[in-house]
Amino acid sequence: MNADGSVRIPLLTSNYPVTGLHYRQGWIYMTLGYFGMQRSSFIDKLRIDGTGQKGLGEARAASLYFAGPTLYLSENHWMSSNTIVSADVK
């Protein structure tokens, strides 16, 4: 999208809300889904042009972060503290 909003390119159509985003080296990493007692979200990635969407897994991830090549997830646990877990992403 241009700064004035004049160009829009649809990247993703989903039945789930996007709850977290992170950009890294031409890829958008995202969490999709709802949280609740028995639910978790999906972690997907896609290229910035909307192609190459790939599911990376399922987790109760509230947010995503990269440190070097490692993806860190802040896991959201119902009625307890959040924890940080890591995953190698290729």
DAGI-V535016 format. One line per field, one symbol per residue. ss: DSSP state (~ for helix, > for strand, _ for the rest). psi: psi as a letter, one per 20 degrees, with the letter a starting at -180 (. if undefined). burial: I if it has 24 or more other C-alpha atoms within 12 Angstrom, else O. Layout:
ss=???
psi=???
burial=???
This chain:
ss=_________________>>>>>>>__>>>>>>________>>>>>>>______>>>>>>_>>>>>>>__>>>>>>_______>>>>>>__
psi=prhjjhppophppqiqqpiqqpppljqppqppaqqagjqrrqorqqrijjrkpppiaprlphrqqqocippppopoppkaqqqpqqppp.
burial=OOOOOOOOOOOOOOOOOIIIIIOOOOOIIIIIIIIOOOOIIIIIIIOOOOOOOOOOOOIIIIIIIIOOOOIIIIIIOOOOOOOOOOOOIO
